[in-house]
C-alpha cells in the first residue's frame, strides 16, 4: 500500500458525516485505533469532533441509543 493509499484509508477511518449514527462513530473509532473521529460535511469541511469519552458519557446519561 502506498503512502497516499494509507493516508486515504486513515482519513476515511477518522471521519464521519453529520448524519452518522453513534454506532458508525464507534465503528470508526475502533477501525482507526484512535480516541477521536472528526465530523465533516460532503465537501470535507470540519464540523466538529467526537471522542470515545463523549459517546460513553452520552450513553451513560441515557441521552442516546446506539443507532
C-alpha positions, 0 to 999 in steps of 0.5 A: 500500500502506498503512502497516499493509499494509507493516508486515504484509508486513515482519513476515511477511518477518522471521519464521519458525516453529520448524519452518522449514527453513534454506532458508525462513530464507534465503528470508526473509532475502533477501525482507526485505533484512535480516541477521536473521529472528526465530523465533516460535511460532503465537501470535507469541511470540519464540523466538529469532533467526537471522542470515545469519552463523549459517546460513553458519557452520552450513553451513560446519561441515557441521552442516546441509543446506539443507532 
